[in-house]
Amino acid sequence: MKKLGEDFAFSSIGFVRTPFKDKFGVPRQPGLAAQAKGVIKIHPDPDLKTALKSLEEFSHLWIVFVFHEHGGKNWKPSIRPPRLGGNRKVGVLASRSPHRPNPIGISAVSIEKIDLEAEGGPEIYVGGVDLIDGTPVLDIKPYIPYADSIPEANAGWASGDIPRYPVKFTDDAEAEILKRDPHGEKNLRALIIDILELDPRPAFQKRQLPVTEQETWGTRYGFDVIGNDVKYEIREGHFLVYALGYNKS
């Protein structure tokens, strides 16, 4: 790949712990799955700890991160966004695709609590994450509503309502969730609903096997969340969770 311009070197200031061990099931954007919780683990450096002073005064922050597992070796100038069902190409810089000239992303998340004295370095507990577990963090910045929120902004090709589908559970699946999260501390059931109602399948599967088409009913899939192998199928216009296994990895 040809050189684009001047080179810069960056070092991570930490990484993010999330429920998502791989890209399948990860929400497409931050905030779409409110139950998706994460922890930004800051490296144990005294200067980084000092740098976090007063962050607790804010309700949200931006995570500047690296798409470290997007799987692509080279970037492409145009992509097919899942939001458009893979039916139309747009310029990669007119998208949030991880396959960029520089694989850097941003996510706005809520701050739930900050533990500056955590063992191994400060921890920032956040909500609404859309990142794979272990994602490297380059920087964090406070979210400032008067500067960062533009209500009249045009969302371009990404405008319009995001489709959401009903999620149901078999009795066996409900029993297994209760067994694994008896007091609801992990919000496991709510997290599964948050993920599934957005249809986490790749764009080509959504296009070839629509949830609303009877011919697709009975098609089965799975994804991992918090070490749980969630098995589900398309059933009469909704997603049915029929079993939970354990991730062996």
SULPE-V468570 format. One record per residue. N is the residue number from 1. RES is the residue in one letter. PHI is phi in degrees with one decimal (NA if undefined). OMEGA is omega in degrees with one decimal (* if undefined). D_FIRST is the distance of its C-alpha to the first C-alpha in Angstrom with 1 decimal. Layout:
((N;RES;PHI;OMEGA;D_FIRST) (N;RES;PHI;OMEGA;D_FIRST))
//
This chain:
((1;M;NA;-176.0;0.0) (2;K;-69.3;179.6;3.8) (3;K;-69.2;-175.9;6.6) (4;L;-90.9;-175.2;8.7) (5;G;177.5;-177.7;12.0) (6;E;-65.6;179.7;14.4) (7;D;-91.9;175.2;14.0) (8;F;-134.2;179.1;16.8) (9;A;-113.8;178.9;18.2) (10;F;-128.4;174.2;20.4) (11;S;-120.4;179.6;22.9) (12;S;-70.0;174.7;24.4) (13;I;-101.3;-179.8;28.1) (14;G;167.5;179.0;28.9) (15;F;-150.5;-177.2;28.1) (16;V;-113.5;170.6;29.6) (17;R;-95.1;-179.7;32.1) (18;T;-138.3;178.5;32.4) (19;P;-73.9;-169.0;34.1) (20;F;-103.5;-178.8;30.9) (21;K;-84.0;175.8;29.7) (22;D;-145.0;-172.4;27.0) (23;K;-72.2;-179.1;25.4) (24;F;-74.9;-178.4;28.2) (25;G;102.0;179.2;30.9) (26;V;-69.4;177.6;29.0) (27;P;-56.3;-176.3;30.2) (28;R;-70.6;-179.3;27.6) (29;Q;-144.2;177.3;28.6) (30;P;-65.6;175.9;30.7) (31;G;85.8;-178.8;34.4) (32;L;-70.8;178.0;34.7) (33;A;-114.5;-173.8;36.1) (34;A;-62.3;-177.8;38.6) (35;Q;-82.1;179.1;39.6) (36;A;-80.3;-177.1;36.1) (37;K;-98.4;178.6;36.9) (38;G;-148.0;177.1;34.7) (39;V;-132.7;172.5;35.0) (40;I;-85.3;-179.8;32.7) (41;K;-96.6;-178.9;33.4) (42;I;-86.8;179.3;33.0) (43;H;-59.8;-176.1;32.6) (44;P;-76.2;178.7;36.1) (45;D;-118.1;-178.2;35.8) (46;P;-55.2;179.8;38.8) (47;D;-66.8;178.0;36.9) (48;L;-65.9;177.2;34.9) (49;K;-62.3;178.1;38.3) (50;T;-63.3;-177.5;39.7) (51;A;-65.2;-179.7;36.7) (52;L;-87.1;-177.1;37.8) (53;K;-56.1;177.4;41.2) (54;S;81.6;176.8;42.4) (55;L;-62.9;-178.7;39.6) (56;E;-65.1;179.2;42.4) (57;E;-77.8;-177.7;43.8) (58;F;-102.4;179.5;41.0) (59;S;-94.6;-177.2;40.9) (60;H;-139.1;175.5;37.1) (61;L;-146.5;172.9;33.9) (62;W;-95.7;170.6;30.2) (63;I;-103.2;172.6;27.9) (64;V;-101.9;-168.5;24.5) (65;F;-135.6;178.6;22.5) (66;V;-110.1;171.4;19.3) (67;F;-75.7;-170.6;18.3) (68;H;-81.3;-178.5;18.3) (69;E;-130.6;-178.9;19.0) (70;H;-75.8;171.9;17.3) (71;G;86.8;-179.1;16.1) (72;G;-97.6;179.1;12.6) (73;K;-85.0;-179.6;9.6) (74;N;-128.6;178.5;7.1) (75;W;-86.2;178.1;8.7) (76;K;-121.3;-175.6;10.3) (77;P;-70.2;177.6;12.1) (78;S;-135.9;-177.6;15.4) (79;I;-139.8;176.5;17.3) (80;R;-110.2;-176.0;20.9) (81;P;-64.8;174.5;22.8) (82;P;-57.4;179.7;25.5) (83;R;-59.3;179.1;27.9) (84;L;-100.9;177.5;27.9) (85;G;69.2;-179.1;28.4) (86;G;73.6;-175.4;25.1) (87;N;-92.9;-175.3;26.8) (88;R;-144.0;177.2;24.8) (89;K;-94.7;172.4;21.3) (90;V;-134.7;176.3;20.5) (91;G;-65.0;-175.8;17.7) (92;V;-61.4;178.1;16.0) (93;L;-79.0;171.9;17.2) (94;A;-103.5;-179.1;20.6) (95;S;-142.6;174.6;20.7) (96;R;-113.8;178.6;20.8) (97;S;-58.5;175.7;18.4) (98;P;-72.0;-176.2;16.8) (99;H;-87.3;-171.2;13.4) (100;R;-116.1;174.4;12.5) (101;P;-53.3;171.3;10.0) (102;N;-126.8;-173.0;12.2) (103;P;-75.5;-178.5;14.3) (104;I;-116.6;179.2;17.6) (105;G;-129.3;175.3;20.8) (106;I;-133.1;176.4;24.4) (107;S;-140.7;174.5;27.6) (108;A;-95.9;-177.2;31.1) (109;V;-131.8;177.4;33.7) (110;S;-85.1;176.2;37.4) (111;I;-95.2;180.0;38.8) (112;E;-98.6;172.9;41.6) (113;K;-166.2;178.9;42.5) (114;I;-128.4;178.1;41.3) (115;D;-117.3;-178.3;42.5) (116;L;-72.8;-175.4;41.9) (117;E;-102.8;-179.2;43.9) (118;A;-60.6;179.3;42.2) (119;E;-63.4;178.7;41.9) (120;G;84.7;178.1;38.5) (121;G;124.2;-178.3;37.6) (122;P;-57.4;178.7;38.2) (123;E;-129.2;176.5;37.6) (124;I;-116.2;-179.0;37.1) (125;Y;-86.5;-173.6;38.2) (126;V;-130.8;179.0;36.6) (127;G;-123.7;178.0;37.0) (128;G;78.8;-176.3;34.9) (129;V;-75.0;178.5;31.8) (130;D;-133.3;-172.6;28.9) (131;L;-123.7;175.3;26.8) (132;I;-71.7;177.1;26.4) (133;D;-56.2;179.2;28.7) (134;G;93.0;-179.0;27.1) (135;T;-58.6;178.4;24.6) (136;P;-69.9;179.3;23.8) (137;V;-107.6;178.0;25.2) (138;L;-90.6;-174.4;23.9) (139;D;-167.2;169.2;26.8) (140;I;-132.0;-179.8;29.8) (141;K;-139.1;177.0;31.6) (142;P;-64.8;174.7;34.9) (143;Y;-81.3;-177.8;35.0) (144;I;-118.1;-172.7;37.3) (145;P;-53.9;-175.0;38.7) (146;Y;-68.5;178.8;39.7) (147;A;-101.9;-171.2;36.2) (148;D;-97.9;-179.3;34.0) (149;S;-104.3;178.7;36.1) (150;I;-126.1;-173.9;36.2) (151;P;-56.7;-176.8;38.6) (152;E;-88.9;-177.5;38.3) (153;A;-64.3;178.0;34.5) (154;N;-93.2;-177.5;33.2) (155;A;-87.2;175.2;31.0) (156;G;57.1;-178.1;29.6) (157;W;-66.9;-179.5;28.6) (158;A;-90.0;-179.3;29.1) (159;S;-76.8;-179.1;32.8) (160;G;99.9;-179.1;35.7) (161;D;-67.5;175.9;37.3) (162;I;-89.1;-178.8;35.5) (163;P;-63.0;175.0;37.3) (164;R;-131.1;-175.2;39.1) (165;Y;-121.0;177.7;41.1) (166;P;-61.4;177.6;44.2) (167;V;-124.2;179.0;43.9) (168;K;-125.8;-176.8;46.8) (169;F;-131.2;171.0;47.7) (170;T;-74.2;178.2;50.0) (171;D;-60.8;179.2;52.9) (172;D;-63.2;179.7;51.3) (173;A;-66.6;177.9;48.0) (174;E;-60.6;180.0;50.1) (175;A;-64.3;-179.4;52.1) (176;E;-68.4;177.1;49.1) (177;I;-63.8;178.9;47.6) (178;L;-62.6;178.9;51.0) (179;K;-67.3;-175.7;51.0) (180;R;-85.2;-178.9;47.7) (181;D;-138.4;-170.7;48.1) (182;P;-61.5;-177.7;51.9) (183;H;-107.2;178.2;52.1) (184;G;70.5;-177.3;49.1) (185;E;-67.0;-179.9;47.5) (186;K;-88.8;-175.8;44.0) (187;N;51.4;-173.2;44.4) (188;L;-60.1;-178.5;43.1) (189;R;-62.9;-179.1;44.6) (190;A;-64.5;179.1;43.6) (191;L;-65.9;177.6;40.0) (192;I;-61.0;178.7;39.8) (193;I;-63.7;-179.9;41.2) (194;D;-55.1;-177.3;38.7) (195;I;-74.4;-172.9;35.8) (196;L;-70.6;-176.1;37.3) (197;E;-64.9;177.8;38.8) (198;L;-89.0;-177.3;35.3) (199;D;58.4;-174.2;34.3) (200;P;-77.8;-177.3;31.4) (201;R;-67.6;175.2;30.4) (202;P;-59.1;-175.0;27.0) (203;A;-58.0;-176.6;27.0) (204;F;-67.3;177.0;27.4) (205;Q;-71.5;176.6;30.4) (206;K;-61.4;-177.6;31.9) (207;R;-71.8;-176.7;31.6) (208;Q;-79.9;-175.6;33.0) (209;L;-130.3;-179.1;35.6) (210;P;-62.7;-179.3;37.0) (211;V;-61.7;-173.6;39.3) (212;T;-84.6;-177.5;42.0) (213;E;-89.4;-176.3;42.2) (214;Q;-59.7;-178.4;45.0) (215;E;-63.3;-177.9;43.2) (216;T;-92.3;-177.0;40.7) (217;W;-63.3;-176.7;43.5) (218;G;100.6;176.9;43.6) (219;T;-69.0;-172.3;39.9) (220;R;-111.6;-179.0;39.0) (221;Y;-143.9;175.6;36.1) (222;G;-161.5;173.9;35.6) (223;F;-152.3;-178.3;33.7) (224;D;-102.1;173.0;34.1) (225;V;-147.1;-177.3;35.5) (226;I;50.0;178.8;37.1) (227;G;79.3;179.2;37.3) (228;N;-102.0;176.5;39.0) (229;D;-88.0;-176.4;37.9) (230;V;-83.8;-179.0;39.0) (231;K;-106.0;-176.5;39.9) (232;Y;-144.2;178.0;40.5) (233;E;-141.2;173.7;41.1) (234;I;-82.8;-176.8;41.4) (235;R;-146.5;172.9;45.1) (236;E;52.0;175.2;46.8) (237;G;82.2;176.8;44.3) (238;H;-139.2;175.3;43.6) (239;F;-102.6;-180.0;41.9) (240;L;-116.5;175.3;44.3) (241;V;-83.7;-175.6;43.7) (242;Y;-109.2;-179.9;45.7) (243;A;-164.5;171.8;44.9) (244;L;-129.7;175.9;43.2) (245;G;-109.8;176.5;42.1) (246;Y;-107.6;177.5;40.8) (247;N;-71.3;-176.1;37.2) (248;K;-84.1;-178.1;37.4) (249;S;-78.2;*;34.2))
//
